[in-house]
């Protein structure tokens, strides 16, 4: 009986070992299949910002060229001038492989040397190609300055006549800035230059039509010399929050007063993208952008809040209660940006301010006597 039990346990143990081994083999097989068929994704080169010279890879006559952009931090180690605009490494290869010494010659020229832009110019004043050594299969292409005619870099095999490859080199148009303007329908245009403050007077009209209508427009500015034209889109936001290290007084935080936890603020809404929107800079502006005064205080442990919207006030109330004390306060911080195919441009250091004229529309003329009797 004892021998029977021992044999039965040995058989069961053997089966357990066999099952575990099969499971381990299955796991290792799945892992091998994943390693063979699931490859890590490489970074998309299109995600890198493009600017300056742009190389297009081509393959012809048995030789192919592969390019790799050189980061400015690696210019020195690659023999590239620190003043270079852009630089690439080109590598030549021949498929299928062939016997013999693989040596190459490199050359460069304008695609159309007689064009109106290229005529009389030397291509090497703009782009150079320098092989790593005599006959090397790698070379550095360095852009020295902007050019207005497409350039061709050609690699030719010394050993096999007819084996060559050519790649094109273009210069992408640069975004140099953005012009932001309030186009006035009746009062003329108001430019918002970079790094400057623009102060606009608020006025009050009792009628239903505004006399101060502006429409915000934004236009990117571009470089003049290029072979690839840029197409960019603009965005202009009006922000009420102060930027880093900005000590200016903003409209949305006029100040606090009183005691026992009371507060008093004047506020206006931010505008995510102001392009194409209209601004009145008078009583007609108060409604769409929620000009308001908020105040509150703690009473019996709870905060009470009162909000007065400017659109509900008369001109006299505005002048007396709020706008005369808020004048010359930063209304919005202008955040402008341009995003293009080859580059981008941003700025956030312009400011819109407003002022309520001291006399305004409410100046009074009085005489010492209202009656004269002769």
Short mmCIF file of the C-alpha atoms (twelve columns), coordinates in Angstrom:
data_MODEL
# 
_entry.id   MODEL 
# 
loop_
_atom_site.group_PDB 
_atom_site.id 
_atom_site.type_symbol 
_atom_site.label_atom_id 
_atom_site.label_alt_id 
_atom_site.label_comp_id 
_atom_site.label_asym_id 
_atom_site.label_seq_id 
_atom_site.Cartn_x 
_atom_site.Cartn_y 
_atom_site.Cartn_z 
_atom_site.pdbx_PDB_model_num 
ATOM 1   C CA . UNK A 1   0.000   0.000   0.000   1 
ATOM 2   C CA . UNK A 2   2.808   2.322   0.885   1 
ATOM 3   C CA . UNK A 3   4.540   1.700   -2.465  1 
ATOM 4   C CA . UNK A 4   1.336   2.491   -4.307  1 
ATOM 5   C CA . UNK A 5   0.991   5.852   -2.581  1 
ATOM 6   C CA . UNK A 6   4.634   6.707   -3.252  1 
ATOM 7   C CA . UNK A 7   4.275   5.911   -6.950  1 
ATOM 8   C CA . UNK A 8   1.046   7.920   -7.187  1 
ATOM 9   C CA . UNK A 9   2.677   10.992  -5.590  1 
ATOM 10  C CA . UNK A 10  5.701   10.691  -7.868  1 
ATOM 11  C CA . UNK A 11  3.461   10.594  -10.925 1 
ATOM 12  C CA . UNK A 12  1.459   13.631  -9.741  1 
ATOM 13  C CA . UNK A 13  4.671   15.571  -8.993  1 
ATOM 14  C CA . UNK A 14  6.019   14.744  -12.418 1 
ATOM 15  C CA . UNK A 15  2.856   16.075  -14.061 1 
ATOM 16  C CA . UNK A 16  3.067   19.312  -12.026 1 
ATOM 17  C CA . UNK A 17  6.672   19.850  -13.131 1 
ATOM 18  C CA . UNK A 18  5.666   19.195  -16.745 1 
ATOM 19  C CA . UNK A 19  2.782   21.725  -16.604 1 
ATOM 20  C CA . UNK A 20  5.020   24.419  -15.050 1 
ATOM 21  C CA . UNK A 21  7.631   23.846  -17.742 1 
ATOM 22  C CA . UNK A 22  5.014   24.169  -20.491 1 
ATOM 23  C CA . UNK A 23  3.734   27.452  -18.975 1 
ATOM 24  C CA . UNK A 24  7.278   28.858  -18.831 1 
ATOM 25  C CA . UNK A 25  7.898   27.884  -22.450 1 
ATOM 26  C CA . UNK A 26  4.650   29.603  -23.471 1 
ATOM 27  C CA . UNK A 27  5.614   32.806  -21.620 1 
ATOM 28  C CA . UNK A 28  9.075   32.840  -23.194 1 
ATOM 29  C CA . UNK A 29  7.552   32.288  -26.644 1 
ATOM 30  C CA . UNK A 30  5.115   35.185  -26.221 1 
ATOM 31  C CA . UNK A 31  7.966   37.414  -25.080 1 
ATOM 32  C CA . UNK A 32  10.046  36.486  -28.120 1 
ATOM 33  C CA . UNK A 33  7.156   37.224  -30.475 1 
ATOM 34  C CA . UNK A 34  6.645   40.632  -28.836 1 
ATOM 35  C CA . UNK A 35  10.344  41.414  -29.234 1 
ATOM 36  C CA . UNK A 36  10.208  40.461  -32.908 1 
ATOM 37  C CA . UNK A 37  6.989   42.197  -33.942 1 
ATOM 38  C CA . UNK A 38  6.437   45.039  -31.449 1 
ATOM 39  C CA . UNK A 39  9.182   47.582  -32.115 1 
ATOM 40  C CA . UNK A 40  9.535   50.808  -30.090 1 
ATOM 41  C CA . UNK A 41  8.274   53.854  -31.966 1 
ATOM 42  C CA . UNK A 42  10.890  56.409  -32.881 1 
ATOM 43  C CA . UNK A 43  10.269  60.102  -32.264 1 
ATOM 44  C CA . UNK A 44  8.455   61.747  -35.125 1 
ATOM 45  C CA . UNK A 45  10.979  64.101  -36.777 1 
ATOM 46  C CA . UNK A 46  8.079   66.365  -37.801 1 
ATOM 47  C CA . UNK A 47  7.571   67.166  -34.116 1 
ATOM 48  C CA . UNK A 48  10.853  69.074  -34.049 1 
ATOM 49  C CA . UNK A 49  10.580  72.768  -34.865 1 
ATOM 50  C CA . UNK A 50  11.861  73.546  -38.340 1 
ATOM 51  C CA . UNK A 51  13.686  76.667  -39.350 1 
ATOM 52  C CA . UNK A 52  16.467  77.839  -41.615 1 
ATOM 53  C CA . UNK A 53  17.734  75.371  -44.220 1 
ATOM 54  C CA . UNK A 54  15.480  72.391  -44.916 1 
ATOM 55  C CA . UNK A 55  16.890  69.284  -46.609 1 
ATOM 56  C CA . UNK A 56  14.715  66.939  -48.671 1 
ATOM 57  C CA . UNK A 57  16.036  63.395  -49.018 1 
ATOM 58  C CA . UNK A 58  16.106  61.876  -52.493 1 
ATOM 59  C CA . UNK A 59  17.477  58.648  -53.932 1 
ATOM 60  C CA . UNK A 60  18.537  58.217  -57.528 1 
ATOM 61  C CA . UNK A 61  21.043  56.356  -59.664 1 
ATOM 62  C CA . UNK A 62  21.792  53.727  -57.030 1 
ATOM 63  C CA . UNK A 63  22.917  55.990  -54.158 1 
ATOM 64  C CA . UNK A 64  20.645  57.150  -51.332 1 
ATOM 65  C CA . UNK A 65  21.228  60.034  -48.940 1 
ATOM 66  C CA . UNK A 66  19.986  60.180  -45.354 1 
ATOM 67  C CA . UNK A 67  20.043  63.434  -43.376 1 
ATOM 68  C CA . UNK A 68  20.224  64.186  -39.649 1 
ATOM 69  C CA . UNK A 69  19.905  67.685  -38.219 1 
ATOM 70  C CA . UNK A 70  22.800  68.799  -36.008 1 
ATOM 71  C CA . UNK A 71  21.794  70.519  -32.774 1 
ATOM 72  C CA . UNK A 72  23.494  73.874  -32.108 1 
ATOM 73  C CA . UNK A 73  25.082  72.407  -28.974 1 
ATOM 74  C CA . UNK A 74  26.919  69.900  -31.197 1 
ATOM 75  C CA . UNK A 75  28.192  72.431  -33.763 1 
ATOM 76  C CA . UNK A 76  31.716  72.586  -32.338 1 
ATOM 77  C CA . UNK A 77  32.187  68.802  -32.218 1 
ATOM 78  C CA . UNK A 78  31.037  68.561  -35.850 1 
ATOM 79  C CA . UNK A 79  33.255  71.379  -37.096 1 
ATOM 80  C CA . UNK A 80  30.308  73.702  -37.689 1 
ATOM 81  C CA . UNK A 81  30.653  77.427  -37.114 1 
ATOM 82  C CA . UNK A 82  28.876  78.737  -34.019 1 
ATOM 83  C CA . UNK A 83  27.351  81.405  -36.290 1 
ATOM 84  C CA . UNK A 84  25.770  78.828  -38.610 1 
ATOM 85  C CA . UNK A 85  22.059  79.171  -39.262 1 
ATOM 86  C CA . UNK A 86  21.394  75.431  -39.639 1 
ATOM 87  C CA . UNK A 87  23.495  72.288  -40.144 1 
ATOM 88  C CA . UNK A 88  22.866  68.700  -41.217 1 
ATOM 89  C CA . UNK A 89  24.872  65.506  -41.589 1 
ATOM 90  C CA . UNK A 90  24.356  63.616  -44.852 1 
ATOM 91  C CA . UNK A 91  25.188  59.916  -45.164 1 
ATOM 92  C CA . UNK A 92  25.467  58.126  -48.523 1 
ATOM 93  C CA . UNK A 93  24.742  54.441  -49.025 1 
ATOM 94  C CA . UNK A 94  24.482  52.051  -51.967 1 
ATOM 95  C CA . UNK A 95  22.019  49.185  -52.160 1 
ATOM 96  C CA . UNK A 96  22.467  46.390  -52.948 1 
ATOM 97  C CA . UNK A 97  25.956  46.245  -51.506 1 
ATOM 98  C CA . UNK A 98  28.847  46.031  -53.944 1 
ATOM 99  C CA . UNK A 99  32.463  44.996  -53.791 1 
ATOM 100 C CA . UNK A 100 35.354  47.406  -53.882 1 
ATOM 101 C CA . UNK A 101 36.354  50.555  -52.066 1 
ATOM 102 C CA . UNK A 102 33.434  52.857  -51.385 1 
ATOM 103 C CA . UNK A 103 34.556  56.430  -51.936 1 
ATOM 104 C CA . UNK A 104 32.456  59.428  -52.865 1 
ATOM 105 C CA . UNK A 105 32.759  62.978  -54.139 1 
ATOM 106 C CA . UNK A 106 30.481  65.774  -52.921 1 
ATOM 107 C CA . UNK A 107 29.419  68.916  -54.834 1 
ATOM 108 C CA . UNK A 108 26.993  71.795  -54.394 1 
ATOM 109 C CA . UNK A 109 25.298  74.326  -56.688 1 
ATOM 110 C CA . UNK A 110 22.225  76.512  -57.138 1 
ATOM 111 C CA . UNK A 111 19.386  74.690  -58.870 1 
ATOM 112 C CA . UNK A 112 19.079  77.650  -61.236 1 
ATOM 113 C CA . UNK A 113 22.288  79.657  -61.129 1 
ATOM 114 C CA . UNK A 114 20.936  82.162  -63.657 1 
ATOM 115 C CA . UNK A 115 17.786  83.040  -61.687 1 
ATOM 116 C CA . UNK A 116 17.225  86.662  -60.718 1 
ATOM 117 C CA . UNK A 117 18.242  85.935  -57.109 1 
ATOM 118 C CA . UNK A 118 21.201  83.578  -57.695 1 
ATOM 119 C CA . UNK A 119 22.769  85.308  -60.682 1 
ATOM 120 C CA . UNK A 120 26.236  86.576  -59.758 1 
ATOM 121 C CA . UNK A 121 26.216  84.937  -56.298 1 
ATOM 122 C CA . UNK A 122 28.500  82.184  -55.010 1 
ATOM 123 C CA . UNK A 123 26.611  79.234  -53.558 1 
ATOM 124 C CA . UNK A 124 29.263  78.610  -50.895 1 
ATOM 125 C CA . UNK A 125 28.555  82.029  -49.388 1 
ATOM 126 C CA . UNK A 126 25.222  80.548  -48.329 1 
ATOM 127 C CA . UNK A 127 25.603  76.753  -48.001 1 
ATOM 128 C CA . UNK A 128 28.692  74.544  -47.876 1 
ATOM 129 C CA . UNK A 129 29.161  70.772  -47.989 1 
ATOM 130 C CA . UNK A 130 32.228  69.326  -46.228 1 
ATOM 131 C CA . UNK A 131 33.000  65.577  -46.301 1 
ATOM 132 C CA . UNK A 132 34.261  64.020  -43.080 1 
ATOM 133 C CA . UNK A 133 37.433  63.071  -44.984 1 
ATOM 134 C CA . UNK A 134 38.541  62.632  -48.577 1 
ATOM 135 C CA . UNK A 135 36.109  60.218  -50.224 1 
ATOM 136 C CA . UNK A 136 34.010  59.813  -47.068 1 
ATOM 137 C CA . UNK A 137 30.416  58.622  -47.220 1 
ATOM 138 C CA . UNK A 138 29.350  61.344  -44.742 1 
ATOM 139 C CA . UNK A 139 29.425  65.113  -45.103 1 
ATOM 140 C CA . UNK A 140 28.278  68.157  -43.168 1 
ATOM 141 C CA . UNK A 141 25.944  70.625  -44.875 1 
ATOM 142 C CA . UNK A 142 26.143  74.050  -43.225 1 
ATOM 143 C CA . UNK A 143 23.803  76.964  -43.898 1 
ATOM 144 C CA . UNK A 144 25.570  80.279  -43.368 1 
ATOM 145 C CA . UNK A 145 22.750  82.690  -44.203 1 
ATOM 146 C CA . UNK A 146 19.349  82.944  -45.861 1 
ATOM 147 C CA . UNK A 147 19.150  82.197  -49.586 1 
ATOM 148 C CA . UNK A 148 16.466  82.710  -52.203 1 
ATOM 149 C CA . UNK A 149 17.245  79.995  -54.754 1 
ATOM 150 C CA . UNK A 150 17.019  76.252  -54.111 1 
ATOM 151 C CA . UNK A 151 20.398  74.519  -53.707 1 
ATOM 152 C CA . UNK A 152 21.392  71.009  -54.807 1 
ATOM 153 C CA . UNK A 153 23.904  68.777  -52.975 1 
ATOM 154 C CA . UNK A 154 25.158  65.841  -55.052 1 
ATOM 155 C CA . UNK A 155 27.089  62.771  -53.945 1 
ATOM 156 C CA . UNK A 156 28.829  60.721  -56.683 1 
ATOM 157 C CA . UNK A 157 30.625  57.364  -56.423 1 
ATOM 158 C CA . UNK A 158 34.266  57.431  -57.485 1 
ATOM 159 C CA . UNK A 159 34.320  53.692  -58.098 1 
ATOM 160 C CA . UNK A 160 31.199  53.149  -60.176 1 
ATOM 161 C CA . UNK A 161 30.292  55.591  -62.920 1 
ATOM 162 C CA . UNK A 162 26.628  56.533  -62.911 1 
ATOM 163 C CA . UNK A 163 26.045  56.004  -59.175 1 
ATOM 164 C CA . UNK A 164 24.956  59.305  -57.634 1 
ATOM 165 C CA . UNK A 165 22.308  60.926  -55.483 1 
ATOM 166 C CA . UNK A 166 21.107  64.506  -55.112 1 
ATOM 167 C CA . UNK A 167 19.173  66.187  -52.322 1 
ATOM 168 C CA . UNK A 168 17.555  69.600  -52.381 1 
ATOM 169 C CA . UNK A 169 18.282  72.297  -49.813 1 
ATOM 170 C CA . UNK A 170 15.627  74.973  -49.195 1 
ATOM 171 C CA . UNK A 171 15.428  77.941  -46.868 1 
ATOM 172 C CA . UNK A 172 12.200  78.302  -44.910 1 
ATOM 173 C CA . UNK A 173 10.758  81.779  -44.555 1 
ATOM 174 C CA . UNK A 174 11.217  83.070  -41.009 1 
ATOM 175 C CA . UNK A 175 8.488   84.522  -38.808 1 
ATOM 176 C CA . UNK A 176 9.956   87.804  -37.577 1 
ATOM 177 C CA . UNK A 177 7.055   89.171  -35.516 1 
ATOM 178 C CA . UNK A 178 3.362   89.934  -35.298 1 
ATOM 179 C CA . UNK A 179 1.539   93.214  -35.846 1 
ATOM 180 C CA . UNK A 180 -1.440  93.638  -33.509 1 
ATOM 181 C CA . UNK A 181 -3.866  96.466  -34.242 1 
ATOM 182 C CA . UNK A 182 -7.208  97.743  -33.032 1 
ATOM 183 C CA . UNK A 183 -8.861  98.847  -36.288 1 
ATOM 184 C CA . UNK A 184 -11.190 101.748 -35.500 1 
ATOM 185 C CA . UNK A 185 -14.292 102.221 -37.607 1 
ATOM 186 C CA . UNK A 186 -14.592 105.922 -36.741 1 
ATOM 187 C CA . UNK A 187 -11.633 106.908 -34.612 1 
ATOM 188 C CA . UNK A 188 -8.812  105.348 -36.641 1 
ATOM 189 C CA . UNK A 189 -6.452  102.470 -35.895 1 
ATOM 190 C CA . UNK A 190 -4.531  101.931 -32.680 1 
ATOM 191 C CA . UNK A 191 -1.362  99.823  -32.961 1 
ATOM 192 C CA . UNK A 192 -0.258  97.657  -30.030 1 
ATOM 193 C CA . UNK A 193 3.544   97.514  -30.434 1 
ATOM 194 C CA . UNK A 194 5.634   94.883  -28.704 1 
ATOM 195 C CA . UNK A 195 6.843   95.909  -25.279 1 
ATOM 196 C CA . UNK A 196 4.752   99.090  -25.093 1 
ATOM 197 C CA . UNK A 197 1.682   100.300 -23.245 1 
ATOM 198 C CA . UNK A 198 -1.351  101.500 -25.142 1 
ATOM 199 C CA . UNK A 199 -3.738  103.761 -23.244 1 
ATOM 200 C CA . UNK A 200 -7.272  104.265 -24.573 1 
ATOM 201 C CA . UNK A 201 -9.799  106.711 -23.149 1 
ATOM 202 C CA . UNK A 202 -13.137 105.375 -22.019 1 
ATOM 203 C CA . UNK A 203 -16.127 107.525 -22.888 1 
ATOM 204 C CA . UNK A 204 -19.817 107.252 -22.180 1 
ATOM 205 C CA . UNK A 205 -22.629 107.674 -24.698 1 
ATOM 206 C CA . UNK A 206 -26.249 107.464 -23.717 1 
ATOM 207 C CA . UNK A 207 -27.394 106.424 -27.171 1 
ATOM 208 C CA . UNK A 208 -27.677 102.939 -28.582 1 
ATOM 209 C CA . UNK A 209 -24.774 103.110 -31.064 1 
ATOM 210 C CA . UNK A 210 -21.134 103.134 -30.121 1 
ATOM 211 C CA . UNK A 211 -18.787 105.872 -31.320 1 
ATOM 212 C CA . UNK A 212 -15.628 103.972 -30.427 1 
ATOM 213 C CA . UNK A 213 -15.814 100.590 -32.177 1 
ATOM 214 C CA . UNK A 214 -12.530 98.760  -32.770 1 
ATOM 215 C CA . UNK A 215 -11.873 95.325  -34.276 1 
ATOM 216 C CA . UNK A 216 -8.706  93.486  -33.257 1 
ATOM 217 C CA . UNK A 217 -6.554  92.247  -36.145 1 
ATOM 218 C CA . UNK A 218 -3.206  90.444  -36.147 1 
ATOM 219 C CA . UNK A 219 -0.799  89.906  -39.036 1 
ATOM 220 C CA . UNK A 220 2.489   87.975  -38.932 1 
ATOM 221 C CA . UNK A 221 5.606   89.554  -40.422 1 
ATOM 222 C CA . UNK A 222 8.049   87.451  -42.429 1 
ATOM 223 C CA . UNK A 223 11.628  87.503  -43.684 1 
ATOM 224 C CA . UNK A 224 12.213  88.581  -47.281 1 
ATOM 225 C CA . UNK A 225 14.703  85.888  -48.435 1 
ATOM 226 C CA . UNK A 226 13.499  82.270  -48.660 1 
ATOM 227 C CA . UNK A 227 12.667  79.407  -51.019 1 
ATOM 228 C CA . UNK A 228 9.824   77.890  -48.971 1 
ATOM 229 C CA . UNK A 229 7.012   80.300  -48.108 1 
ATOM 230 C CA . UNK A 230 5.633   80.163  -44.572 1 
ATOM 231 C CA . UNK A 231 1.912   80.004  -43.818 1 
ATOM 232 C CA . UNK A 232 1.212   80.873  -40.209 1 
ATOM 233 C CA . UNK A 233 -1.801  81.504  -38.008 1 
ATOM 234 C CA . UNK A 234 -2.049  84.119  -35.255 1 
ATOM 235 C CA . UNK A 235 -3.664  84.208  -31.855 1 
ATOM 236 C CA . UNK A 236 -3.984  87.177  -29.522 1 
ATOM 237 C CA . UNK A 237 -5.257  86.714  -25.978 1 
ATOM 238 C CA . UNK A 238 -6.139  89.414  -23.472 1 
ATOM 239 C CA . UNK A 239 -5.068  88.225  -20.007 1 
ATOM 240 C CA . UNK A 240 -6.046  89.800  -16.691 1 
ATOM 241 C CA . UNK A 241 -3.420  88.024  -14.591 1 
ATOM 242 C CA . UNK A 242 0.023   89.481  -14.092 1 
ATOM 243 C CA . UNK A 243 3.035   87.742  -15.573 1 
ATOM 244 C CA . UNK A 244 6.157   86.657  -13.704 1 
ATOM 245 C CA . UNK A 245 7.853   89.508  -11.838 1 
ATOM 246 C CA . UNK A 246 5.125   91.887  -12.989 1 
ATOM 247 C CA . UNK A 247 4.216   94.396  -10.283 1 
ATOM 248 C CA . UNK A 248 1.672   96.343  -12.332 1 
ATOM 249 C CA . UNK A 249 -1.806  97.041  -11.002 1 
ATOM 250 C CA . UNK A 250 -4.344  95.013  -12.942 1 
ATOM 251 C CA . UNK A 251 -7.989  95.773  -13.461 1 
ATOM 252 C CA . UNK A 252 -9.084  92.499  -11.877 1 
ATOM 253 C CA . UNK A 253 -7.352  93.301  -8.586  1 
ATOM 254 C CA . UNK A 254 -7.852  96.957  -7.832  1 
ATOM 255 C CA . UNK A 255 -7.369  96.480  -4.119  1 
ATOM 256 C CA . UNK A 256 -8.976  95.658  -0.817  1 
ATOM 257 C CA . UNK A 257 -10.403 97.876  1.889   1 
ATOM 258 C CA . UNK A 258 -12.194 97.803  5.207   1 
ATOM 259 C CA . UNK A 259 -11.683 95.387  8.087   1 
ATOM 260 C CA . UNK A 260 -13.033 92.117  9.468   1 
ATOM 261 C CA . UNK A 261 -12.187 90.257  6.271   1 
ATOM 262 C CA . UNK A 262 -13.920 92.556  3.817   1 
ATOM 263 C CA . UNK A 263 -12.709 92.915  0.240   1 
ATOM 264 C CA . UNK A 264 -13.335 95.053  -2.828  1 
ATOM 265 C CA . UNK A 265 -12.223 94.251  -6.391  1 
ATOM 266 C CA . UNK A 266 -12.872 95.556  -9.850  1 
ATOM 267 C CA . UNK A 267 -12.840 92.855  -12.516 1 
ATOM 268 C CA . UNK A 268 -13.119 92.124  -16.222 1 
ATOM 269 C CA . UNK A 269 -13.071 88.799  -18.047 1 
ATOM 270 C CA . UNK A 270 -10.058 87.433  -19.922 1 
ATOM 271 C CA . UNK A 271 -10.448 86.833  -23.655 1 
ATOM 272 C CA . UNK A 272 -8.820  83.648  -24.934 1 
ATOM 273 C CA . UNK A 273 -8.551  84.833  -28.533 1 
ATOM 274 C CA . UNK A 274 -9.435  88.436  -29.272 1 
ATOM 275 C CA . UNK A 275 -8.796  88.414  -33.041 1 
ATOM 276 C CA . UNK A 276 -11.919 89.487  -34.913 1 
ATOM 277 C CA . UNK A 277 -13.733 90.570  -31.744 1 
ATOM 278 C CA . UNK A 278 -15.020 94.120  -31.410 1 
ATOM 279 C CA . UNK A 279 -14.244 96.456  -28.524 1 
ATOM 280 C CA . UNK A 280 -16.135 99.673  -27.844 1 
ATOM 281 C CA . UNK A 281 -14.093 101.228 -25.014 1 
ATOM 282 C CA . UNK A 282 -17.267 102.901 -23.841 1 
ATOM 283 C CA . UNK A 283 -20.480 101.782 -22.142 1 
ATOM 284 C CA . UNK A 284 -21.139 99.220  -24.888 1 
ATOM 285 C CA . UNK A 285 -18.082 97.236  -23.817 1 
ATOM 286 C CA . UNK A 286 -19.309 96.626  -20.284 1 
ATOM 287 C CA . UNK A 287 -21.797 93.890  -21.112 1 
ATOM 288 C CA . UNK A 288 -19.905 91.318  -23.257 1 
ATOM 289 C CA . UNK A 289 -16.754 91.324  -21.110 1 
ATOM 290 C CA . UNK A 290 -18.459 91.576  -17.691 1 
ATOM 291 C CA . UNK A 291 -16.944 94.742  -16.272 1 
ATOM 292 C CA . UNK A 292 -18.000 94.567  -12.641 1 
ATOM 293 C CA . UNK A 293 -17.274 95.537  -9.076  1 
ATOM 294 C CA . UNK A 294 -17.308 92.868  -6.378  1 
ATOM 295 C CA . UNK A 295 -17.275 93.390  -2.635  1 
ATOM 296 C CA . UNK A 296 -17.948 91.280  0.409   1 
ATOM 297 C CA . UNK A 297 -17.416 90.874  4.117   1 
ATOM 298 C CA . UNK A 298 -17.707 88.279  6.846   1 
ATOM 299 C CA . UNK A 299 -20.957 88.434  8.783   1 
ATOM 300 C CA . UNK A 300 -21.622 85.867  11.530  1 
ATOM 301 C CA . UNK A 301 -18.898 83.672  10.102  1 
ATOM 302 C CA . UNK A 302 -20.241 83.677  6.544   1 
ATOM 303 C CA . UNK A 303 -19.073 85.679  3.543   1 
ATOM 304 C CA . UNK A 304 -21.614 87.925  1.876   1 
ATOM 305 C CA . UNK A 305 -20.906 88.974  -1.686  1 
ATOM 306 C CA . UNK A 306 -22.246 91.865  -3.729  1 
ATOM 307 C CA . UNK A 307 -21.644 92.311  -7.460  1 
ATOM 308 C CA . UNK A 308 -22.435 95.457  -9.442  1 
ATOM 309 C CA . UNK A 309 -22.135 95.259  -13.236 1 
ATOM 310 C CA . UNK A 310 -21.014 98.398  -15.033 1 
ATOM 311 C CA . UNK A 311 -23.642 97.884  -17.721 1 
ATOM 312 C CA . UNK A 312 -26.320 98.668  -15.130 1 
ATOM 313 C CA . UNK A 313 -24.831 102.039 -14.146 1 
ATOM 314 C CA . UNK A 314 -25.349 105.480 -15.587 1 
ATOM 315 C CA . UNK A 315 -22.474 107.514 -16.929 1 
ATOM 316 C CA . UNK A 316 -22.484 109.683 -13.810 1 
ATOM 317 C CA . UNK A 317 -22.330 106.642 -11.544 1 
ATOM 318 C CA . UNK A 318 -19.481 105.144 -13.546 1 
ATOM 319 C CA . UNK A 319 -17.454 108.337 -13.447 1 
ATOM 320 C CA . UNK A 320 -18.078 108.957 -9.768  1 
ATOM 321 C CA . UNK A 321 -17.938 105.475 -8.274  1 
ATOM 322 C CA . UNK A 322 -15.437 103.424 -10.266 1 
ATOM 323 C CA . UNK A 323 -13.774 104.658 -13.405 1 
ATOM 324 C CA . UNK A 324 -12.250 107.787 -11.935 1 
ATOM 325 C CA . UNK A 325 -10.356 105.687 -9.370  1 
ATOM 326 C CA . UNK A 326 -9.479  102.833 -11.727 1 
ATOM 327 C CA . UNK A 327 -8.062  105.007 -14.494 1 
ATOM 328 C CA . UNK A 328 -4.580  104.278 -15.849 1 
ATOM 329 C CA . UNK A 329 -4.900  100.703 -14.579 1 
ATOM 330 C CA . UNK A 330 -3.736  97.824  -16.754 1 
ATOM 331 C CA . UNK A 331 -6.860  96.424  -18.346 1 
ATOM 332 C CA . UNK A 332 -5.332  93.453  -20.171 1 
ATOM 333 C CA . UNK A 333 -1.921  91.927  -20.808 1 
ATOM 334 C CA . UNK A 334 -1.558  91.176  -24.501 1 
ATOM 335 C CA . UNK A 335 -0.307  87.658  -25.289 1 
ATOM 336 C CA . UNK A 336 0.297   87.294  -29.033 1 
ATOM 337 C CA . UNK A 337 1.583   84.208  -30.821 1 
ATOM 338 C CA . UNK A 338 2.233   82.995  -34.368 1 
ATOM 339 C CA . UNK A 339 2.465   79.300  -35.232 1 
ATOM 340 C CA . UNK A 340 3.696   78.206  -38.638 1 
ATOM 341 C CA . UNK A 341 4.896   75.121  -40.452 1 
ATOM 342 C CA . UNK A 342 8.563   76.016  -40.077 1 
ATOM 343 C CA . UNK A 343 8.695   78.181  -36.969 1 
ATOM 344 C CA . UNK A 344 6.838   80.128  -34.308 1 
ATOM 345 C CA . UNK A 345 6.897   83.471  -32.536 1 
ATOM 346 C CA . UNK A 346 5.436   84.671  -29.229 1 
ATOM 347 C CA . UNK A 347 5.267   87.846  -27.191 1 
ATOM 348 C CA . UNK A 348 3.566   88.717  -23.909 1 
ATOM 349 C CA . UNK A 349 4.840   92.099  -22.879 1 
ATOM 350 C CA . UNK A 350 2.358   94.598  -24.269 1 
ATOM 351 C CA . UNK A 351 -0.401  96.142  -22.184 1 
ATOM 352 C CA . UNK A 352 -3.795  97.725  -22.753 1 
ATOM 353 C CA . UNK A 353 -4.600  100.501 -20.283 1 
ATOM 354 C CA . UNK A 354 -7.556  102.820 -20.103 1 
ATOM 355 C CA . UNK A 355 -8.182  106.276 -18.696 1 
ATOM 356 C CA . UNK A 356 -11.341 108.105 -17.803 1 
ATOM 357 C CA . UNK A 357 -10.825 111.731 -18.913 1 
ATOM 358 C CA . UNK A 358 -10.857 114.087 -15.938 1 
ATOM 359 C CA . UNK A 359 -13.484 116.336 -17.485 1 
ATOM 360 C CA . UNK A 360 -15.157 113.594 -19.460 1 
ATOM 361 C CA . UNK A 361 -18.671 114.252 -20.664 1 
ATOM 362 C CA . UNK A 362 -19.690 115.480 -17.252 1 
ATOM 363 C CA . UNK A 363 -17.892 118.805 -16.898 1 
ATOM 364 C CA . UNK A 364 -20.252 121.526 -15.679 1 
ATOM 365 C CA . UNK A 365 -20.207 125.227 -16.485 1 
ATOM 366 C CA . UNK A 366 -21.771 127.546 -13.881 1 
ATOM 367 C CA . UNK A 367 -22.106 131.290 -13.372 1 
ATOM 368 C CA . UNK A 368 -21.961 133.154 -10.081 1 
ATOM 369 C CA . UNK A 369 -25.532 134.342 -10.484 1 
ATOM 370 C CA . UNK A 370 -28.407 132.665 -12.214 1 
ATOM 371 C CA . UNK A 371 -30.374 135.923 -12.548 1 
ATOM 372 C CA . UNK A 372 -29.484 139.476 -13.503 1 
ATOM 373 C CA . UNK A 373 -31.842 142.342 -12.852 1 
ATOM 374 C CA . UNK A 374 -31.172 145.824 -14.248 1 
# 
